[in-house]
Amino acid sequence: MERVEITTDYITLGQMLKFVNVAGSGGDIKAILQTHNILVDGETDNRRGRKLYPGMVVEIEDIGTFKIDHA
């Protein structure tokens, strides 16, 4: 599980994908959200604007698992 450290209250799912270098652009984000099963705290969610708070876990099929933490 990879830790994603943020200094703000939250990060959006789209921002997180760019932050961890899974996506390089908005088009990449859209493609990943459409083609991969994404679980946020065990529930399917593919909304680019989904707010992720410290303590939440994001699992992306075939890519990895990420835990959101405060820096």
MARSE-725966 format. One record per residue: x, y negated, z negated of N, C-alpha, C in turn. Coordinates in steps of 0.1 Angstrom, whole numbers, plus 5000, padded with zeros to 4 digits. Layout:
XYZXYZXYZ ...
//
This chain:
500950125000500050005000500949885000 500649795009501449665010500749555003 501549474995500949364988500949244997 499849164996499749045004499548934993 500648854991500648754981500148614987 499048564980498548434984498648334973 498748204977498848094968497548024966 496548054974495247994974494248084967 493048034965492048114959491648244967 491648234980491348344989491948325002 491948435010492348435024491348505032 491048465044490048535052490748655059 489848745063490348875069491148835081 490748745090491448705102492848645098 492848565088494148505084495048615078 494548705071495348815066495948895077 495248925087495749005099496948935105 496848805106497948725111499148725101 498848705089499848685078500748815077 500148935079500949055078501449105092 501349015102501849045115501149165122 499849185119499049285126498549225138 498249095138497649025149498448895152 498648865164499448745167498548625172 497348655175496448545180495048575177 494148485180492748505177492148615186 492648635198492248745206492648875201 493848885195494249005189493349045177 493048945169492148965157490849025162 490248965172488949005177489049155182 490149185189490249325194490449425182 491149385172491349475161490049495153 489349385151488049395144487049485152 487149485165486249565173486649715175 487949735174488349875177488849955165 489049895153489449965141488449965130 488350075123487450085111488250015100 487549905095488149825084487249835071 487949875060487249885048487749775038 486849705032487249605022486649655009 487449695000487049754987486049874989 486449954999485650075002484450065011 484049935015482949915023483349865037 482749915047483049865061482749725062 483649645068483449505071484349465082 483849405092484649355103484449215107 484149135096483848995098485248915097 485548845107486848765107486948675095 485848615091485748515081485548565067 485548705066485348765052486448715043 485948655031486948605021487448715013 488748725012489448825004490148754992 489748804980490248744968491348844961 492148784953493148874946492448994939 493049104941492549234935491849314946 491449254957490749324967491749414975 491149524981492049614989491349625003 492249615013491749625027492449735033 491649835039492249945046491849935060 492849935069492649925083493150055090 492150125096492450255102493650245112 494550345110495750355118496750245117 496550155107497450045105498050045091 497150045081497650055067496649995057 497149995045496349945033497049825027 496249725024496849605019496049555006 496749514996496149464984496449314983 495449244980495549094979495949064965 497048984963497548944950497848794950 497848734938498348594936499848604937 500448494943501848484943502448444930 
//
